[in-house]
Protein backbone atom coordinates (compact mmCIF):
# COMPACT_ATOMS: atom_id res chain seq x y z
CA UNK A 1 0.00 0.00 0.00
CA UNK A 2 1.40 3.44 -0.85
CA UNK A 3 3.01 5.51 1.88
CA UNK A 4 0.73 8.49 2.55
CA UNK A 5 3.73 10.75 3.03
CA UNK A 6 5.01 9.97 -0.47
CA UNK A 7 1.71 9.34 -2.20
CA UNK A 8 1.33 10.42 -5.82
CA UNK A 9 -1.46 9.39 -8.13
CA UNK A 10 0.47 6.19 -8.88
CA UNK A 11 3.73 6.58 -6.91
CA UNK A 12 5.57 4.57 -9.56
CA UNK A 13 7.97 5.72 -12.28
CA UNK A 14 6.73 5.66 -15.87
CA UNK A 15 7.73 3.34 -18.60
CA UNK A 16 10.46 4.73 -20.82
CA UNK A 17 8.59 7.72 -22.23
CA UNK A 18 8.59 8.47 -25.94
CA UNK A 19 10.01 11.91 -26.67
CA UNK A 20 7.98 12.54 -29.80
CA UNK A 21 5.04 11.19 -31.75
CA UNK A 22 7.20 9.44 -34.33
CA UNK A 23 8.73 7.19 -31.68
CA UNK A 24 5.38 6.27 -30.07
CA UNK A 25 4.40 2.64 -30.37
CA UNK A 26 1.55 1.65 -32.74
CA UNK A 27 -0.31 0.15 -29.79
CA UNK A 28 -0.34 3.54 -28.06
CA UNK A 29 -1.70 5.29 -31.11
CA UNK A 30 -4.37 2.66 -31.62
CA UNK A 31 -5.39 3.03 -27.97
CA UNK A 32 -6.79 6.53 -28.49
CA UNK A 33 -4.01 9.14 -28.65
CA UNK A 34 -4.56 11.30 -31.72
CA UNK A 35 -2.48 13.71 -33.81
CA UNK A 36 -3.66 17.29 -33.74
CA UNK A 37 -4.25 17.31 -37.49
CA UNK A 38 -6.97 14.67 -37.10
CA UNK A 39 -8.68 15.86 -33.94
CA UNK A 40 -12.04 17.45 -33.31
CA UNK A 41 -11.79 21.03 -32.05
CA UNK A 42 -13.90 21.14 -28.90
CA UNK A 43 -14.33 24.03 -26.50
CA UNK A 44 -12.00 23.89 -23.45
CA UNK A 45 -14.96 23.66 -21.06
CA UNK A 46 -16.27 20.73 -23.08
CA UNK A 47 -12.88 19.03 -22.77
CA UNK A 48 -12.85 19.47 -19.00
CA UNK A 49 -16.43 18.24 -18.69
CA UNK A 50 -15.56 15.18 -20.79
CA UNK A 51 -12.54 14.53 -18.56
CA UNK A 52 -14.71 14.70 -15.43
CA UNK A 53 -17.27 12.27 -16.88
CA UNK A 54 -14.56 9.84 -18.02
CA UNK A 55 -12.87 9.88 -14.60
CA UNK A 56 -16.15 9.28 -12.76
CA UNK A 57 -16.91 6.31 -14.98
CA UNK A 58 -13.27 5.12 -15.13
CA UNK A 59 -13.84 5.04 -18.89
CA UNK A 60 -10.46 4.58 -20.57
CA UNK A 61 -11.91 4.65 -24.08
CA UNK A 62 -13.46 8.09 -23.46
CA UNK A 63 -10.43 9.48 -21.63
CA UNK A 64 -7.67 8.64 -24.11
CA UNK A 65 -9.10 10.67 -27.04
CA UNK A 66 -8.85 13.83 -24.89
CA UNK A 67 -5.05 13.59 -25.22
CA UNK A 68 -2.92 14.00 -28.33
CA UNK A 69 0.31 12.35 -29.40
CA UNK A 70 2.36 15.24 -27.97
CA UNK A 71 0.47 15.65 -24.67
CA UNK A 72 2.45 15.55 -21.41
CA UNK A 73 1.39 14.30 -17.96
CA UNK A 74 3.62 15.37 -15.06
CA UNK A 75 3.05 13.27 -11.92
CA UNK A 76 5.45 13.68 -8.96
CA UNK A 77 8.23 14.93 -11.22
CA UNK A 78 7.89 12.14 -13.78
CA UNK A 79 6.92 13.08 -17.33
CA UNK A 80 4.67 10.77 -19.31
CA UNK A 81 4.29 11.03 -23.07
CA UNK A 82 2.61 8.98 -25.81
CA UNK A 83 2.74 5.26 -24.89
CA UNK A 84 3.58 6.17 -21.28
CA UNK A 85 0.31 8.14 -21.04
CA UNK A 86 -1.65 5.07 -22.09
CA UNK A 87 0.13 3.02 -19.42
CA UNK A 88 -0.34 5.78 -16.79
CA UNK A 89 -4.10 5.91 -17.34
CA UNK A 90 -4.40 2.12 -17.23
CA UNK A 91 -2.47 1.93 -13.95
CA UNK A 92 -4.49 4.83 -12.51
CA UNK A 93 -7.72 2.90 -13.01
CA UNK A 94 -6.17 -0.33 -11.70
CA UNK A 95 -4.68 1.29 -8.57
CA UNK A 96 -7.76 3.14 -7.30
CA UNK A 97 -11.22 1.66 -6.74
CA UNK A 98 -13.01 4.98 -7.15
CA UNK A 99 -12.05 8.33 -8.68
CA UNK A 100 -14.40 11.20 -7.91
CA UNK A 101 -13.96 14.79 -9.18
CA UNK A 102 -15.28 17.15 -6.49
CA UNK A 103 -14.46 20.59 -7.89
CA UNK A 104 -13.63 22.29 -11.18
CA UNK A 105 -12.37 25.86 -11.38
CA UNK A 106 -10.46 28.20 -13.67
CA UNK A 107 -7.06 29.54 -12.54
CA UNK A 108 -4.65 31.60 -14.67
CA UNK A 109 -6.24 30.37 -17.88
CA UNK A 110 -6.09 26.71 -16.83
CA UNK A 111 -8.73 24.29 -15.65
CA UNK A 112 -8.07 22.86 -12.18
CA UNK A 113 -9.90 19.66 -11.26
CA UNK A 114 -9.84 18.44 -7.65
CA UNK A 115 -10.29 14.67 -7.34
CA UNK A 116 -10.74 12.28 -4.43
CA UNK A 117 -9.27 8.81 -4.99
CA UNK A 118 -10.12 5.84 -2.80
CA UNK A 119 -8.86 2.26 -2.47
CA UNK A 120 -10.12 -0.34 -0.02
CA UNK A 121 -7.45 -1.56 2.39
CA UNK A 122 -9.50 -4.31 4.00
CA UNK A 123 -12.54 -5.81 2.29
CA UNK A 124 -14.24 -6.96 5.50
CA UNK A 125 -13.79 -3.80 7.58
CA UNK A 126 -14.34 -1.45 4.65
CA UNK A 127 -11.30 0.60 5.71
CA UNK A 128 -10.10 2.69 2.77
CA UNK A 129 -7.10 4.73 1.74
CA UNK A 130 -8.39 8.13 0.60
CA UNK A 131 -6.28 10.82 -1.06
CA UNK A 132 -7.02 14.16 -2.71
CA UNK A 133 -5.23 15.52 -5.79
CA UNK A 134 -5.38 18.53 -8.07
CA UNK A 135 -5.00 18.22 -11.82
CA UNK A 136 -3.88 21.47 -13.49
CA UNK A 137 -4.93 21.16 -17.12
CA UNK A 138 -3.69 23.22 -20.07
CA UNK A 139 -5.84 22.89 -23.18
CA UNK A 140 -4.73 23.68 -26.74
CA UNK A 141 -7.06 23.31 -29.71
CA UNK A 142 -9.67 21.54 -27.63
CA UNK A 143 -7.33 18.80 -26.36
CA UNK A 144 -5.28 18.36 -23.18
CA UNK A 145 -1.73 19.53 -23.86
CA UNK A 146 -0.32 19.38 -20.30
CA UNK A 147 -1.75 17.72 -17.19
CA UNK A 148 0.15 18.42 -13.96
CA UNK A 149 -0.76 16.22 -10.96
CA UNK A 150 -0.15 17.41 -7.38
CA UNK A 151 -1.23 16.17 -3.96
CA UNK A 152 -3.81 18.55 -2.46
CA UNK A 153 -4.84 17.66 1.06
CA UNK A 154 -7.93 19.41 2.49
CA UNK A 155 -7.53 21.64 5.57
CA UNK A 156 -6.97 19.83 8.88
CA UNK A 157 -10.22 18.70 10.51
CA UNK A 158 -11.18 16.91 13.73
CA UNK A 159 -11.08 13.13 12.99
CA UNK A 160 -14.85 12.50 12.93
CA UNK A 161 -15.41 15.54 10.71
CA UNK A 162 -12.64 14.39 8.37
CA UNK A 163 -14.32 10.97 8.26
CA UNK A 164 -17.65 12.60 7.39
CA UNK A 165 -16.11 14.57 4.51
CA UNK A 166 -14.18 11.59 3.15
CA UNK A 167 -17.21 9.31 3.45
CA UNK A 168 -19.34 11.86 1.62
CA UNK A 169 -16.84 12.17 -1.23
CA UNK A 170 -16.44 8.40 -1.57
CA UNK A 171 -20.16 7.60 -1.13
CA UNK A 172 -19.42 5.42 1.91
CA UNK A 173 -22.70 5.27 3.86
CA UNK A 174 -21.37 3.00 6.63
CA UNK A 175 -18.42 5.27 7.43
CA UNK A 176 -20.55 8.42 7.21
CA UNK A 177 -23.10 7.14 9.72
CA UNK A 178 -20.35 5.81 11.99
CA UNK A 179 -18.91 9.33 12.37
CA UNK A 180 -22.00 10.28 14.46
CA UNK A 181 -22.83 9.43 18.07
CA UNK A 182 -25.91 7.29 18.74
CA UNK A 183 -27.91 10.31 19.96
CA UNK A 184 -26.64 12.81 17.39
CA UNK A 185 -28.84 15.44 15.77
CA UNK A 186 -28.65 16.69 12.17
CA UNK A 187 -30.47 19.80 10.98
CA UNK A 188 -30.25 20.10 7.18
CA UNK A 189 -31.84 23.26 5.80
CA UNK A 190 -34.20 23.48 8.81
CA UNK A 191 -35.21 19.80 8.73
CA UNK A 192 -34.16 17.84 11.82
CA UNK A 193 -33.06 14.19 12.08
CA UNK A 194 -32.47 12.61 15.50
CA UNK A 195 -30.51 9.46 16.25
CA UNK A 196 -28.57 7.16 13.95
CA UNK A 197 -31.62 5.58 12.35
CA UNK A 198 -32.98 8.90 11.08
CA UNK A 199 -29.48 10.11 10.21
CA UNK A 200 -28.85 6.96 8.18
CA UNK A 201 -32.09 7.49 6.23
CA UNK A 202 -31.20 11.15 5.63
CA UNK A 203 -27.65 10.33 4.52
CA UNK A 204 -28.77 7.48 2.26
CA UNK A 205 -31.34 9.71 0.55
CA UNK A 206 -29.81 13.20 0.52
CA UNK A 207 -26.04 12.55 0.59
CA UNK A 208 -25.23 9.17 -0.95
CA UNK A 209 -28.41 9.00 -3.03
CA UNK A 210 -27.73 12.40 -4.62
CA UNK A 211 -23.98 11.63 -4.95
CA UNK A 212 -23.19 14.79 -3.02
CA UNK A 213 -19.56 15.92 -2.93
CA UNK A 214 -17.83 18.50 -0.70
CA UNK A 215 -14.84 20.63 -1.63
CA UNK A 216 -13.67 22.14 1.66
CA UNK A 217 -12.72 25.80 1.29
CA UNK A 218 -12.37 26.99 4.87
CA UNK A 219 -12.37 25.58 8.40
CA UNK A 220 -12.86 27.49 11.65
CA UNK A 221 -12.21 25.57 14.89
CA UNK A 222 -13.48 26.78 18.25
CA UNK A 223 -13.50 24.48 21.28
CA UNK A 224 -15.63 21.45 20.28
CA UNK A 225 -17.08 23.19 17.23
CA UNK A 226 -15.86 23.09 13.63
CA UNK A 227 -17.40 25.30 10.98
CA UNK A 228 -16.67 23.97 7.50
CA UNK A 229 -17.32 26.06 4.41
CA UNK A 230 -17.59 23.85 1.34
CA UNK A 231 -18.75 24.05 -2.25
CA UNK A 232 -21.06 21.15 -2.95
CA UNK A 233 -22.10 19.37 -6.10
CA UNK A 234 -24.14 16.31 -6.95
CA UNK A 235 -27.10 14.94 -8.82
CA UNK A 236 -29.71 17.30 -7.35
CA UNK A 237 -31.95 19.92 -8.96
CA UNK A 238 -29.73 22.98 -9.42
CA UNK A 239 -32.39 25.29 -10.85
CA UNK A 240 -32.33 28.65 -9.08
CA UNK A 241 -29.18 27.78 -7.09
CA UNK A 242 -25.89 29.70 -7.32
CA UNK A 243 -22.89 28.15 -9.07
CA UNK A 244 -20.88 27.20 -7.14
CA UNK A 245 -23.26 26.28 -4.34
CA UNK A 246 -21.50 27.03 -1.05
CA UNK A 247 -22.85 25.67 2.24
CA UNK A 248 -21.83 26.05 5.87
CA UNK A 249 -21.52 22.84 7.92
CA UNK A 250 -21.58 23.52 11.68
CA UNK A 251 -20.20 20.45 13.48
CA UNK A 252 -20.11 19.83 17.23
CA UNK A 253 -17.77 17.02 18.30
CA UNK A 254 -17.64 15.16 21.61
CA UNK A 255 -15.61 12.04 22.45
CA UNK A 256 -14.47 11.66 18.83
CA UNK A 257 -18.02 11.57 17.46
CA UNK A 258 -20.21 14.18 15.78
CA UNK A 259 -23.05 14.99 18.19
CA UNK A 260 -24.60 17.80 16.16
CA UNK A 261 -24.50 18.95 12.54
CA UNK A 262 -26.32 22.01 11.19
CA UNK A 263 -26.19 22.69 7.44
CA UNK A 264 -27.15 26.12 6.11
CA UNK A 265 -26.79 28.22 2.98
CA UNK A 266 -25.93 31.61 4.38
CA UNK A 267 -26.83 34.65 2.33
CA UNK A 268 -23.86 36.94 1.54
CA UNK A 269 -23.80 40.35 3.18
CA UNK A 270 -25.11 43.13 0.98
N, C-alpha and C positions, 0 to 999 in steps of 0.2 A: 504494500500500500504506500502511496507517495507520502513523503515527509511534508507536513503542512508548512514548515518553515521554508521549504525549497520548492513548493508546489507551483508548477506552470500548468498550462492546459494539458500537456502530455508529459512534461518532465523527462523527455527522452530526446537525444539528438536526432536530426533528420537523416534520411538516407543521403548519399552523395547527391547534392542538388545540381541540376542542370543549370548552366550559366546563361543559356539562350535557348530560343525555341528550336533552333535547328538540331540541338543535341538532345532534345526531349525524346523519350521513348515513344514508339507508336502506341503502346498500351495506354500511356498517359493521355495522348491526344484523343484516342478513341473513348476515353473515360469521361470526356466532357469539356476539357479545356479547349478554348477556341482562339483562333487568330483574330485580331481586331478587324481585319478586312472582311471577315465573314459574319460579324456579330450583329445582333439587333441593337439599335441605339435606344435604350430605355432611359427614362428620367431617373436621376439619382435616388429620389425618394422611393421610386418603384423598385430599384435595386435593393435598397435597404429593407423594404417591406418583404421582398422575396427572400432575402437572407433570413429574416426573422421567422418567416413561415417554414423555411427549409430546416432551420435549427430546431424549431419546436417539434417538427415531425421526424427529425433525424433522417431527412430525405437526401441522400447522397446524389441521386440523379438530378434533383432540382438545384442543389447547391453548386455542383461543379460548373455548370454553364455560366454562373455569375463571375467566374474567373476567366482570365485569358492566358495565353501561353507565356506572356511576360509579366504576369502578376507575381507579387512577392508577399509572403506571410512571414512576419518576424515574431517569434515566440521565444521569450527568455534568451534573447541574443542570437538565436539560431535563425538563419534565413532559409526559407523553403521556396523553391521555384519548380515550375513544370511538374515532372513526375513526383517530386517530393511533396508538392501540394496535394496530389491525389492520395499519397500515402498518409499525409498528416490528417486529412479529413477522415479517412478510413479509421485511423487509430483513435481519433477524437471520439467517433461514434462507438467504437469498441470499448474505450476506457470508461466512459461515463454512461450511467443508466438513463439519466434524464438531463436535458439541456434546455433551460427556460430563460428566454430573454425577458427582462423585467423593466427595461427602460431604453428609450431611444431619444437622443438629443443631437442637436447641431452644435459644433464647437470649432471655431476657426476654419469654417468651410468644410469640415469633415463631419461624417456621421459617427457618433459614439454609441455603441450598443453595450449595455450592461447585461451580463448573463449569469445565472446561477446554475452550477453544475453539481450533480449529486451522483454518488455511487454507494450502493449498499455494502457495508462492511460485514454484517452478520445477517443472514437470511432470516433466522428465527427471531432475533431481537428486533430487527428492523433498523438497527443503528446504521447511520449513513455518514459518509464523508461528504461535506458540503463546502463548496468554494465559489467565490464570486470573482468574475473577471470583467475587464473592459476591452472591447474591440474597437480601436480607432480605425476607421475605414476611409480611405481616399478612393474616389470614384472618378474615372476618366472615360468619357464616351459611353456612359451607361454601364460600365463594368467595374469590378473591384480591381484597382491597380495595386494598392498596398493595404494590408491588414496587419496592424500592430497589436499584439496581445499582451496585456499587463494584468497582474493580480490587483484586485480592487476590493479590499475588505470593507464592509460597512463599518460605521462608527461603533465603538465599544458599547455593549448593552449588558444589563444584568442577565445572568444565564437563562432564567425562564423566558425573558422577553426575547433574547436571541433565539431561543428554541421556537418561540411563536413565529417569529419572522421567517426563520429557515423553513419551518413546517408549512407556512403559508406558501412560500415560493417554490416548494417542492411537492405541494399538494399531498402532504402527509397528515391525514386526519388523526391517526393515533397519537403522533407526537404533538400535534397542536393541542388536542384535548388534554394530554398529559401535562402540559405546561401550566394548567390551572389547578387550584385547590378544589377539594370536593364541594365546598360551599361558596365557590366564586360567583361573582355577578358580572355579567356583560351588559352594557347599554350601548346598542348600535343605532345611531340616528334616532334616539328617544324611544327605542323599543328594548325592553329589559328581558334578560334570560338569566335564570337563577339555577345554580347547581350544574353538575357535569352533564346530566341527561339533556337538559335544555340547551346547554352550551354546545354539546355534540350535535344536536339537531340543527342549531344555528350555523355552526361551522360547516357541517356537511352540505347545507343548502346554500348559504350565502358566501362562503369562502372557497371551499373545495369545489362545490357545484358550479360556481361561476368562474372558476380558475383565476381567482384573484391573486395578483402579485403586488408586492410592496417594494419600492425603491426608497430606502431610508435616506433622507436628506439632512435631518438634524435631530439631535438627541439632547434633552435637558434632564439632568438627574438632580433630584432633591429628596434627601432622606430615603424613604421607601418608594418614592414615586419616580417614574420615568415617562417623560412626554416625548413621543416619537412623531416627528413630522415626516410623512412619506407620500410620494406620488403613487397612485394605485392604478392598475389596469386590470382587465379581465373581460369575460364574455357577458357583460351586463349592458343594459340599455343606456347608451351614452347621450341620448338626445337631451339637449338643454343643459348638459354638464360642461364645465370648463375643461380645456385640454392644455396642460395635464390636470387631472383631478388630484388635488392635494388634500389629505385628511390628517387630522390630529388624533393620535392614539394615546390616551392617558392611562398608563399602567400603574397599579399599586401592587407591590411585591412583598410577601411575608413568608419567611421560612422557605425560600427558594421556589415558591409557587406564586403565580398570578392570582390575587384574590379579588381584583376588580379591574375591569377594562371599560373605558368610555371612549366611544369613537364619534367624532364630530367633524363636520366641514365648517370651519370658521370662516366667516365673511371677512375679507380684507378691510382695513380701515380706509375710510374715504378721506 
